Amino acid sequence: MKYELSKLNYSYDALEPYIDKETMEIHHSKHHQAYTDNFNKVLEAYPTIAEQSIEQILTGINDLDIDSKDRNALRNHGGGYYNHKLFWEIMDPANKKDGVLVDDLEKDFGSVDAFKKEFTDTAKTLFGSGWAWLARDNDGKLHVYGLQNQDNPLQRGHTPILLLDVWEHAYYLKYQNKRPEYIENWWNVIKLI
């Protein structure tokens, strides 16, 4: 298997009280593991594609000369693998803010608070399952948008920076149907702002 489940840099209970241990354990060891395993299964049939990086695969997903069923499986499972890997990396239990995005956020959104409002509103209003994203385009401008399922900015030619999982499996055990509360609490564990 080329791709392996990414290891967390913190324990499953490290993000409490904002994200509970049981959700983290199931989300990481079951959901992310399933995306990883299924991505690898599809890649077994396409050794030349498997030689590419995950970013190359997802960026060029629509240009792959393969069966549409397999293309969708690569998009869904490869996206699930990639998105979750990035999601774990942008969170920090110590809530240590590195501030690397502040200048760019102020330039492109007017203020950090304006960015947070737009991002939060996008996450709250995304219909069904998917992700809220902060991404950079080829000109360096930051954008916020929501994408359904396991799609991601790479498929638009953008560079992903920050993301929030709004699939119910990311929050339902603790927050049930209270997605807005989950989103507000999530801001307490990200480290990029």
ABEGO torsion letter per residue (X at the ends): XABBBBBBABBAAAAOAABBAAAAAAAAAAAAAAAAAAAAAAAAABAAAAABBAAAAAAAAAABBBBAAAAAAAAAAAAAAAAAAAAAAABBAAGBBAGAAAAAAAAAAGBAAAAAAAAAAAAAABBEBEBBBBBBBAAGBBBBBBBBEABBAAAAGBBBABBBBABAAAAAAAAEABAAAAAAAAAAABAAX
